[in-house]
Amino acid sequence: MTTLHDFRALDIDGNERALSEFAGQVVLVVNVASRCGFTPQYAGLETLWRSYRDRGFAVLGFPCDQFGHQEPGDEAEIRRFCSLNYDVTFPLFAKIEVNGEGAHPLWKWLKQEKSGLLGIDAIKWNFTKFLVGRDGRVLKRFAPNDAPASLERDIEAALAA
């Protein structure tokens, strides 16, 4: 069986990270972008991270430029933007693709585990979110327009499980 913990990804500094380092934690995996109508969700994601990280919760942000060229910068620009505008401290990763032939293996797996509306696998837009349980299995998929604060009940339930 495949879990989140079986994957590796480059972080925003170019270091390869084993996602097994998040074993035992509840994780919210999000494709993010700096020039999107949903970009203010960075603030809500950071609030979730700060509120729940001491209870074993992590937010993992994966910048993606596949939707309307809304993440045009390189990793240094993305980090600077997130830090200056939203004081982001949760883990950010290198820019990836979430759809198509070049989709990162993690995102291929996430989409297989929980399809979107009407059973469609493809990521529709920036800020699609996947909630992963402590065991590394996907619990739920959230749409881009689901505000981070609206996920608190599901996060609380996952932390309590």
FIKOLZA-1660 file (N, C-alpha, C; in steps of 0.1 Angstrom, whole numbers, plus 5000, padded with zeros to 4 digits):
% residues 161
   i   px   py   pz ch aa at
   1 5008 4988 5000  A  M  N
   1 5000 5000 5000  A  M CA
   1 5009 5012 5000  A  M  C
   2 5005 5022 4992  A  T  N
   2 5013 5035 4991  A  T CA
   2 5007 5045 5001  A  T  C
   3 5015 5053 5007  A  T  N
   3 5011 5064 5016  A  T CA
   3 5019 5076 5013  A  T  C
   4 5015 5087 5019  A  L  N
   4 5023 5100 5018  A  L CA
   4 5037 5097 5021  A  L  C
   5 5040 5089 5031  A  H  N
   5 5053 5087 5036  A  H CA
   5 5063 5080 5027  A  H  C
   6 5057 5074 5015  A  D  N
   6 5065 5068 5005  A  D CA
   6 5072 5077 4995  A  D  C
   7 5068 5090 4996  A  F  N
   7 5073 5099 4986  A  F CA
   7 5084 5108 4991  A  F  C
   8 5091 5114 4981  A  R  N
   8 5101 5124 4983  A  R CA
   8 5098 5136 4975  A  R  C
   9 5103 5147 4979  A  A  N
   9 5101 5160 4971  A  A CA
   9 5112 5169 4974  A  A  C
  10 5115 5178 4965  A  L  N
  10 5125 5189 4967  A  L CA
  10 5118 5200 4975  A  L  C
  11 5125 5205 4985  A  D  N
  11 5119 5216 4992  A  D CA
  11 5123 5229 4985  A  D  C
  12 5118 5240 4989  A  I  N
  12 5119 5253 4982  A  I CA
  12 5134 5257 4982  A  I  C
  13 5143 5251 4990  A  D  N
  13 5157 5254 4990  A  D CA
  13 5165 5244 4981  A  D  C
  14 5157 5234 4975  A  G  N
  14 5164 5225 4966  A  G CA
  14 5169 5212 4973  A  G  C
  15 5165 5210 4985  A  N  N
  15 5169 5199 4993  A  N CA
  15 5159 5188 4991  A  N  C
  16 5163 5175 4989  A  E  N
  16 5154 5164 4988  A  E CA
  16 5149 5161 5002  A  E  C
  17 5136 5160 5004  A  R  N
  17 5130 5156 5017  A  R CA
  17 5122 5144 5015  A  R  C
  18 5124 5135 5024  A  A  N
  18 5115 5123 5025  A  A CA
  18 5102 5127 5033  A  A  C
  19 5091 5125 5027  A  L  N
  19 5079 5128 5033  A  L CA
  19 5076 5119 5045  A  L  C
  20 5084 5109 5047  A  S  N
  20 5083 5100 5059  A  S CA
  20 5086 5108 5071  A  S  C
  21 5092 5120 5070  A  E  N
  21 5095 5128 5082  A  E CA
  21 5082 5133 5088  A  E  C
  22 5071 5132 5080  A  F  N
  22 5058 5136 5086  A  F CA
  22 5049 5125 5090  A  F  C
  23 5055 5113 5091  A  A  N
  23 5048 5101 5096  A  A CA
  23 5043 5104 5111  A  A  C
  24 5031 5100 5113  A  G  N
  24 5025 5102 5126  A  G CA
  24 5018 5116 5128  A  G  C
  25 5019 5124 5117  A  Q  N
  25 5013 5137 5117  A  Q CA
  25 5001 5137 5108  A  Q  C
  26 4992 5146 5110  A  V  N
  26 4981 5149 5101  A  V CA
  26 4987 5160 5092  A  V  C
  27 4985 5158 5079  A  V  N
  27 4991 5167 5069  A  V CA
  27 4981 5173 5059  A  V  C
  28 4982 5185 5057  A  L  N
  28 4974 5192 5046  A  L CA
  28 4983 5195 5035  A  L  C
  29 4981 5189 5023  A  V  N
  29 4990 5191 5011  A  V CA
  29 4982 5200 5002  A  V  C
  30 4988 5211 4998  A  V  N
  30 4981 5222 4990  A  V CA
  30 4990 5226 4978  A  V  C
  31 4984 5227 4967  A  N  N
  31 4991 5234 4955  A  N CA
  31 4988 5249 4956  A  N  C
  32 4999 5257 4957  A  V  N
  32 4997 5271 4960  A  V CA
  32 5003 5279 4948  A  V  C
  33 4999 5292 4948  A  A  N
  33 5003 5301 4938  A  A CA
  33 5003 5315 4943  A  A  C
  34 5012 5324 4939  A  S  N
  34 5013 5337 4944  A  S CA
  34 5005 5348 4938  A  S  C
  35 4999 5345 4926  A  R  N
  35 4991 5355 4919  A  R CA
  35 4977 5350 4915  A  R  C
  36 4971 5344 4925  A  C  N
  36 4958 5338 4923  A  C CA
  36 4948 5345 4931  A  C  C
  37 4935 5344 4927  A  G  N
  37 4925 5350 4936  A  G CA
  37 4924 5343 4949  A  G  C
  38 4929 5331 4950  A  F  N
  38 4929 5324 4963  A  F CA
  38 4942 5325 4971  A  F  C
  39 4951 5333 4966  A  T  N
  39 4964 5335 4973  A  T CA
  39 4962 5340 4987  A  T  C
  40 4953 5348 4991  A  P  N
  40 4951 5352 5005  A  P CA
  40 4949 5340 5014  A  P  C
  41 4946 5328 5008  A  Q  N
  41 4945 5316 5017  A  Q CA
  41 4958 5313 5024  A  Q  C
  42 4969 5318 5019  A  Y  N
  42 4982 5316 5026  A  Y CA
  42 4980 5320 5040  A  Y  C
  43 4973 5331 5043  A  A  N
  43 4972 5335 5057  A  A CA
  43 4964 5325 5065  A  A  C
  44 4954 5319 5060  A  G  N
  44 4946 5309 5067  A  G CA
  44 4954 5296 5069  A  G  C
  45 4962 5292 5058  A  L  N
  45 4970 5280 5060  A  L CA
  45 4980 5282 5071  A  L  C
  46 4986 5294 5071  A  E  N
  46 4996 5297 5082  A  E CA
  46 4989 5297 5096  A  E  C
  47 4977 5302 5096  A  T  N
  47 4970 5301 5109  A  T CA
  47 4967 5287 5113  A  T  C
  48 4963 5278 5104  A  L  N
  48 4961 5264 5107  A  L CA
  48 4974 5258 5112  A  L  C
  49 4985 5260 5105  A  W  N
  49 4998 5255 5109  A  W CA
  49 5002 5259 5123  A  W  C
  50 5001 5272 5126  A  R  N
  50 5005 5277 5139  A  R CA
  50 4995 5272 5150  A  R  C
  51 4983 5270 5147  A  S  N
  51 4973 5266 5157  A  S CA
  51 4974 5251 5160  A  S  C
  52 4978 5242 5151  A  Y  N
  52 4977 5228 5153  A  Y CA
  52 4991 5221 5152  A  Y  C
  53 5002 5228 5149  A  R  N
  53 5014 5220 5147  A  R CA
  53 5019 5214 5159  A  R  C
  54 5016 5220 5171  A  D  N
  54 5021 5213 5184  A  D CA
  54 5013 5201 5187  A  D  C
  55 5002 5199 5180  A  R  N
  55 4994 5186 5182  A  R CA
  55 4997 5176 5171  A  R  C
  56 5007 5179 5162  A  G  N
  56 5011 5169 5152  A  G CA
  56 5004 5172 5139  A  G  C
  57 5004 5184 5135  A  F  N
  57 4998 5188 5122  A  F CA
  57 5008 5196 5114  A  F  C
  58 5008 5193 5101  A  A  N
  58 5017 5201 5091  A  A CA
  58 5009 5205 5079  A  A  C
  59 5013 5216 5074  A  V  N
  59 5008 5221 5060  A  V CA
  59 5020 5220 5051  A  V  C
  60 5018 5214 5040  A  L  N
  60 5029 5213 5029  A  L CA
  60 5024 5221 5017  A  L  C
  61 5031 5231 5013  A  G  N
  61 5028 5240 5002  A  G CA
  61 5036 5236 4990  A  G  C
  62 5029 5233 4979  A  F  N
  62 5036 5229 4966  A  F CA
  62 5033 5240 4955  A  F  C
  63 5041 5250 4953  A  P  N
  63 5039 5259 4942  A  P CA
  63 5037 5253 4929  A  P  C
  64 5027 5258 4921  A  C  N
  64 5024 5252 4908  A  C CA
  64 5021 5264 4898  A  C  C
  65 5026 5263 4886  A  D  N
  65 5023 5274 4876  A  D CA
  65 5014 5269 4865  A  D  C
  66 5006 5259 4867  A  Q  N
  66 4998 5253 4856  A  Q CA
  66 4985 5259 4854  A  Q  C
  67 4981 5269 4863  A  F  N
  67 4968 5275 4862  A  F CA
  67 4969 5290 4859  A  F  C
  68 4968 5294 4847  A  G  N
  68 4968 5308 4844  A  G CA
  68 4981 5315 4846  A  G  C
  69 4992 5307 4847  A  H  N
  69 5006 5313 4849  A  H CA
  69 5006 5322 4861  A  H  C
  70 5000 5317 4872  A  Q  N
  70 4999 5324 4884  A  Q CA
  70 5010 5322 4895  A  Q  C
  71 5020 5314 4891  A  E  N
  71 5031 5312 4899  A  E CA
  71 5044 5313 4890  A  E  C
  72 5046 5325 4884  A  P  N
  72 5057 5326 4874  A  P CA
  72 5071 5327 4880  A  P  C
  73 5073 5330 4893  A  G  N
  73 5086 5332 4899  A  G CA
  73 5094 5319 4901  A  G  C
  74 5107 5321 4904  A  D  N
  74 5115 5309 4908  A  D CA
  74 5113 5307 4923  A  D  C
  75 5120 5297 4929  A  E  N
  75 5118 5294 4943  A  E CA
  75 5122 5305 4952  A  E  C
  76 5132 5312 4949  A  A  N
  76 5136 5323 4958  A  A CA
  76 5125 5334 4958  A  A  C
  77 5120 5337 4946  A  E  N
  77 5109 5347 4946  A  E CA
  77 5097 5343 4953  A  E  C
  78 5093 5330 4952  A  I  N
  78 5082 5324 4958  A  I CA
  78 5083 5325 4974  A  I  C
  79 5095 5321 4978  A  R  N
  79 5098 5322 4993  A  R CA
  79 5097 5336 4998  A  R  C
  80 5103 5345 4991  A  R  N
  80 5103 5359 4995  A  R CA
  80 5089 5365 4995  A  R  C
  81 5081 5362 4985  A  F  N
  81 5067 5366 4985  A  F CA
  81 5059 5361 4997  A  F  C
  82 5061 5348 4999  A  C  N
  82 5053 5342 5010  A  C CA
  82 5057 5347 5024  A  C  C
  83 5070 5350 5025  A  S  N
  83 5075 5355 5038  A  S CA
  83 5071 5369 5040  A  S  C
  84 5073 5377 5030  A  L  N
  84 5069 5392 5032  A  L CA
  84 5055 5395 5032  A  L  C
  85 5047 5387 5025  A  N  N
  85 5032 5390 5024  A  N CA
  85 5024 5383 5034  A  N  C
  86 5028 5371 5037  A  Y  N
  86 5019 5362 5046  A  Y CA
  86 5027 5356 5058  A  Y  C
  87 5039 5359 5060  A  D  N
  87 5048 5354 5071  A  D CA
  87 5047 5339 5071  A  D  C
  88 5047 5332 5060  A  V  N
  88 5046 5318 5059  A  V CA
  88 5058 5311 5065  A  V  C
  89 5055 5302 5074  A  T  N
  89 5066 5294 5081  A  T CA
  89 5064 5279 5079  A  T  C
  90 5053 5275 5073  A  F  N
  90 5051 5261 5071  A  F CA
  90 5059 5257 5059  A  F  C
  91 5062 5244 5058  A  P  N
  91 5071 5239 5047  A  P CA
  91 5066 5242 5033  A  P  C
  92 5075 5248 5025  A  L  N
  92 5072 5250 5011  A  L CA
  92 5082 5241 5003  A  L  C
  93 5077 5237 4991  A  F  N
  93 5085 5228 4983  A  F CA
  93 5088 5235 4970  A  F  C
  94 5096 5229 4962  A  A  N
  94 5100 5234 4948  A  A CA
  94 5087 5234 4940  A  A  C
  95 5087 5243 4930  A  K  N
  95 5076 5243 4920  A  K CA
  95 5074 5230 4913  A  K  C
  96 5062 5225 4912  A  I  N
  96 5059 5212 4906  A  I CA
  96 5047 5214 4896  A  I  C
  97 5045 5203 4889  A  E  N
  97 5032 5202 4881  A  E CA
  97 5023 5192 4889  A  E  C
  98 5010 5195 4888  A  V  N
  98 5001 5186 4895  A  V CA
  98 4992 5178 4885  A  V  C
  99 4992 5182 4872  A  N  N
  99 4984 5176 4862  A  N CA
  99 4994 5172 4850  A  N  C
 100 4989 5163 4842  A  G  N
 100 4996 5160 4829  A  G CA
 100 5008 5150 4831  A  G  C
 101 5015 5148 4821  A  E  N
 101 5026 5138 4820  A  E CA
 101 5037 5142 4830  A  E  C
 102 5039 5155 4833  A  G  N
 102 5050 5159 4842  A  G CA
 102 5045 5160 4856  A  G  C
 103 5033 5156 4859  A  A  N
 103 5028 5157 4873  A  A CA
 103 5038 5150 4883  A  A  C
 104 5040 5156 4894  A  H  N
 104 5049 5150 4904  A  H CA
 104 5042 5137 4909  A  H  C
 105 5049 5126 4911  A  P  N
 105 5043 5113 4916  A  P CA
 105 5034 5115 4928  A  P  C
 106 5038 5124 4937  A  L  N
 106 5029 5126 4949  A  L CA
 106 5015 5130 4944  A  L  C
 107 5015 5139 4935  A  W  N
 107 5002 5145 4931  A  W CA
 107 4994 5135 4922  A  W  C
 108 5001 5127 4915  A  K  N
 108 4994 5116 4907  A  K CA
 108 4987 5107 4917  A  K  C
 109 4994 5103 4928  A  W  N
 109 4989 5095 4938  A  W CA
 109 4977 5101 4946  A  W  C
 110 4979 5114 4950  A  L  N
 110 4968 5121 4957  A  L CA
 110 4955 5121 4949  A  L  C
 111 4956 5124 4936  A  K  N
 111 4945 5124 4927  A  K CA
 111 4938 5110 4926  A  K  C
 112 4946 5100 4926  A  Q  N
 112 4941 5086 4925  A  Q CA
 112 4933 5083 4938  A  Q  C
 113 4938 5087 4949  A  E  N
 113 4932 5084 4962  A  E CA
 113 4919 5091 4964  A  E  C
 114 4918 5103 4960  A  K  N
 114 4906 5111 4962  A  K CA
 114 4903 5119 4950  A  K  C
 115 4893 5115 4942  A  S  N
 115 4889 5123 4930  A  S CA
 115 4881 5135 4935  A  S  C
 116 4880 5144 4926  A  G  N
 116 4873 5156 4928  A  G CA
 116 4858 5155 4925  A  G  C
 117 4852 5166 4924  A  L  N
 117 4838 5167 4921  A  L CA
 117 4835 5159 4908  A  L  C
 118 4824 5152 4909  A  L  N
 118 4819 5143 4898  A  L CA
 118 4829 5132 4894  A  L  C
 119 4838 5129 4904  A  G  N
 119 4847 5118 4901  A  G CA
 119 4859 5121 4892  A  G  C
 120 4861 5134 4890  A  I  N
 120 4872 5138 4881  A  I CA
 120 4885 5139 4889  A  I  C
 121 4896 5133 4884  A  D  N
 121 4908 5133 4891  A  D CA
 121 4916 5146 4890  A  D  C
 122 4916 5152 4878  A  A  N
 122 4924 5164 4876  A  A CA
 122 4922 5175 4886  A  A  C
 123 4934 5181 4890  A  I  N
 123 4933 5193 4898  A  I CA
 123 4928 5204 4890  A  I  C
 124 4917 5211 4895  A  K  N
 124 4911 5221 4887  A  K CA
 124 4917 5235 4888  A  K  C
 125 4923 5238 4900  A  W  N
 125 4929 5251 4901  A  W CA
 125 4938 5251 4913  A  W  C
 126 4945 5262 4915  A  N  N
 126 4954 5264 4927  A  N CA
 126 4946 5263 4940  A  N  C
 127 4953 5259 4950  A  F  N
 127 4947 5258 4964  A  F CA
 127 4938 5246 4965  A  F  C
 128 4939 5236 4957  A  T  N
 128 4933 5223 4960  A  T CA
 128 4940 5217 4972  A  T  C
 129 4933 5211 4981  A  K  N
 129 4938 5206 4994  A  K CA
 129 4935 5192 4996  A  K  C
 130 4945 5184 5001  A  F  N
 130 4943 5170 5005  A  F CA
 130 4947 5169 5020  A  F  C
 131 4937 5163 5028  A  L  N
 131 4940 5161 5042  A  L CA
 131 4944 5146 5043  A  L  C
 132 4956 5144 5049  A  V  N
 132 4962 5131 5051  A  V CA
 132 4963 5128 5065  A  V  C
 133 4958 5116 5069  A  G  N
 133 4959 5111 5083  A  G CA
 133 4973 5108 5088  A  G  C
 134 4974 5105 5101  A  R  N
 134 4986 5102 5107  A  R CA
 134 4993 5089 5100  A  R  C
 135 4985 5081 5095  A  D  N
 135 4990 5068 5088  A  D CA
 135 4994 5071 5074  A  D  C
 136 4993 5083 5069  A  G  N
 136 4998 5087 5056  A  G CA
 136 4987 5084 5045  A  G  C
 137 4975 5081 5049  A  R  N
 137 4965 5078 5039  A  R CA
 137 4956 5091 5037  A  R  C
 138 4951 5093 5025  A  V  N
 138 4943 5105 5022  A  V CA
 138 4929 5103 5028  A  V  C
 139 4925 5113 5036  A  L  N
 139 4912 5113 5042  A  L CA
 139 4902 5121 5034  A  L  C
 140 4906 5132 5028  A  K  N
 140 4896 5141 5022  A  K CA
 140 4903 5150 5012  A  K  C
 141 4896 5154 5002  A  R  N
 141 4900 5164 4992  A  R CA
 141 4891 5176 4993  A  R  C
 142 4897 5188 4993  A  F  N
 142 4889 5200 4994  A  F CA
 142 4892 5209 4981  A  F  C
 143 4882 5216 4977  A  A  N
 143 4882 5224 4965  A  A CA
 143 4890 5237 4968  A  A  C
 144 4895 5243 4958  A  P  N
 144 4902 5256 4959  A  P CA
 144 4895 5266 4967  A  P  C
 145 4881 5267 4966  A  N  N
 145 4874 5277 4973  A  N CA
 145 4870 5274 4987  A  N  C
 146 4874 5262 4992  A  D  N
 146 4872 5258 5006  A  D CA
 146 4883 5266 5014  A  D  C
 147 4878 5276 5022  A  A  N
 147 4887 5284 5030  A  A CA
 147 4894 5275 5040  A  A  C
 148 4907 5278 5043  A  P  N
 148 4914 5270 5053  A  P CA
 148 4906 5269 5067  A  P  C
 149 4900 5279 5071  A  A  N
 149 4893 5279 5084  A  A CA
 149 4881 5269 5084  A  A  C
 150 4876 5266 5072  A  S  N
 150 4864 5257 5071  A  S CA
 150 4869 5242 5072  A  S  C
 151 4882 5240 5073  A  L  N
 151 4887 5226 5074  A  L CA
 151 4890 5222 5088  A  L  C
 152 4888 5232 5098  A  E  N
 152 4892 5229 5111  A  E CA
 152 4885 5217 5117  A  E  C
 153 4872 5215 5115  A  R  N
 153 4865 5204 5120  A  R CA
 153 4871 5190 5116  A  R  C
 154 4875 5190 5103  A  D  N
 154 4881 5178 5097  A  D CA
 154 4895 5176 5103  A  D  C
 155 4902 5187 5105  A  I  N
 155 4916 5186 5110  A  I CA
 155 4915 5181 5125  A  I  C
 156 4906 5187 5132  A  E  N
 156 4904 5182 5146  A  E CA
 156 4900 5167 5147  A  E  C
 157 4891 5163 5138  A  A  N
 157 4888 5149 5138  A  A CA
 157 4900 5140 5135  A  A  C
 158 4908 5144 5125  A  A  N
 158 4919 5136 5121  A  A CA
 158 4930 5136 5133  A  A  C
 159 4931 5147 5139  A  L  N
 159 4941 5147 5151  A  L CA
 159 4936 5138 5162  A  L  C
 160 4923 5137 5164  A  A  N
 160 4918 5129 5175  A  A CA
 160 4917 5114 5172  A  A  C
 161 4918 5111 5159  A  A  N
 161 4917 5097 5155  A  A CA
 161 4929 5089 5159  A  A  C
% end
